[in-house]
Amino acid sequence: MKSRILLSVLSGTLLCLASAAQASPESDANKKLVTDAVTMLFIQHKVDQAVDTYFDPNYIQHNPLVPTGSAPMRGFFKQFYVDHPDSTIEISHVLADGDLVAVHYRFKMGAQDRGMAVVDIFRVSNGHIQEHWDVGQPVPEKSANSNGMF
């Protein structure tokens, strides 16, 4: 009897773990949307197309260097790419949990730049990016470990 109860508990636990490990359709769709938006905006530098396709007009920006709203963001990135035409990113990880998507990447201003490790967090709703937060740190010349930042 005890072995049946234990087997039942273990089976239930495994089923819960398996279902929790599977991404939801919402998470998968939001992950694709954000990956496409980030690629278009930060790698291809197609500012107008990225903003028009992926960002809500009332987009909320939490980075203090960039104005809130899609129109001011458009102007910011157009000028940024005029000033830094060789800037790009290398995506390392994309994680999604429902309406939130996190993108971990190396941002570089040019080929010789060590870059920055950045994590952008986007909130998606109704098929558009509604909100954004980010954190970043410079990639140092020397590290206390050999694990790397990416």
C-alpha positions in Angstrom: 0.0 0.0 0.0 2.8 2.4 0.9 4.6 1.7 -2.3 1.4 2.5 -4.3 0.9 5.8 -2.5 4.6 6.7 -3.0 4.3 5.7 -6.7 1.2 7.8 -7.0 2.8 10.9 -5.4 6.0 10.5 -7.5 3.9 10.2 -10.7 1.9 13.2 -9.9 5.1 15.2 -9.1 6.7 14.2 -12.3 3.6 15.1 -14.3 3.6 18.6 -12.6 7.3 19.1 -13.3 6.9 18.0 -16.9 4.0 20.4 -17.5 5.7 23.2 -15.8 8.8 22.7 -18.0 6.8 23.0 -21.2 6.5 26.5 -22.5 3.0 27.9 -23.0 1.8 28.9 -26.4 1.6 32.5 -25.1 5.2 32.4 -24.0 6.4 30.9 -27.3 4.6 33.5 -29.3 5.9 36.4 -27.2 9.4 35.0 -27.3 9.3 34.9 -31.1 7.8 38.4 -31.3 10.5 39.9 -29.1 13.3 38.0 -30.8 12.1 39.3 -34.2 11.8 42.8 -32.8 15.2 42.8 -31.2 16.8 41.4 -34.3 15.2 44.0 -36.6 15.9 46.9 -34.3 19.4 46.1 -32.9 21.0 44.0 -35.6 19.4 45.1 -38.8 18.9 48.7 -37.7 15.4 48.8 -39.3 14.1 51.3 -36.9 10.9 52.4 -38.6 9.9 48.8 -39.5 10.7 47.5 -36.0 8.7 50.3 -34.3 5.7 50.1 -36.6 5.6 46.3 -36.5 6.4 45.4 -32.9 6.0 48.4 -30.5 2.7 49.8 -29.1 2.4 53.6 -29.7 2.1 54.1 -25.9 5.1 51.9 -25.2 6.4 52.5 -21.7 10.2 52.9 -21.4 12.0 52.4 -18.1 15.6 53.1 -19.3 16.3 56.7 -18.2 18.3 57.5 -21.3 15.4 56.8 -23.7 12.1 58.7 -23.8 8.8 56.8 -23.3 6.5 56.2 -26.2 7.3 54.6 -29.6 7.7 58.0 -31.4 10.4 59.3 -29.2 12.1 55.9 -29.1 12.1 55.9 -33.0 13.9 59.3 -33.0 16.4 58.1 -30.3 17.4 55.0 -32.3 17.6 56.7 -35.6 20.0 59.2 -34.2 21.9 56.5 -32.3 22.5 54.5 -35.5 23.7 57.6 -37.3 26.2 58.2 -34.5 27.1 54.4 -34.1 26.4 52.6 -37.5 28.6 49.6 -36.5 26.8 48.8 -33.2 25.2 45.4 -33.0 24.2 42.7 -30.5 24.9 39.0 -30.2 21.9 37.2 -28.6 22.9 34.6 -26.0 19.6 33.7 -24.3 15.9 34.4 -24.7 13.5 33.4 -21.9 9.8 33.8 -21.8 7.2 33.6 -19.0 3.8 34.5 -20.2 3.7 38.2 -21.1 7.4 38.8 -20.0 10.4 38.1 -22.3 14.0 38.5 -21.3 16.8 38.8 -23.8 20.4 38.4 -22.7 23.0 39.6 -25.2 26.4 41.2 -25.9 26.0 44.8 -27.1 29.0 46.2 -29.1 29.5 49.7 -30.5 32.0 48.3 -33.0 34.3 45.4 -33.9 37.0 46.5 -31.4 34.6 47.1 -28.5 34.6 44.4 -25.7 31.0 45.4 -25.3 28.4 45.2 -22.5 26.4 42.3 -21.1 22.8 43.4 -21.3 19.4 41.9 -20.2 16.3 43.5 -21.7 12.9 42.6 -20.2 9.9 43.2 -22.4 6.2 43.0 -21.5 4.0 41.9 -24.4 0.3 42.4 -24.8 -2.1 42.2 -27.8 0.8 41.3 -30.1 2.9 44.3 -29.3 5.7 45.3 -27.0 4.1 47.4 -24.3 6.9 47.9 -21.8 10.7 47.6 -21.4 13.3 47.5 -18.6 17.0 46.8 -19.0 20.3 46.3 -17.1 23.8 46.2 -18.4 27.4 46.0 -17.3 30.6 46.4 -19.3 32.5 43.3 -20.3 35.8 43.7 -18.4 39.3 43.1 -19.8 40.0 40.6 -17.1 37.7 38.4 -15.1 38.1 36.7 -11.7 36.8 33.5 -13.3 36.8 31.8 -16.7 33.1 31.3 -17.1 32.4 34.3 -19.3 29.4 36.5 -19.2 27.5 34.9 -22.0 
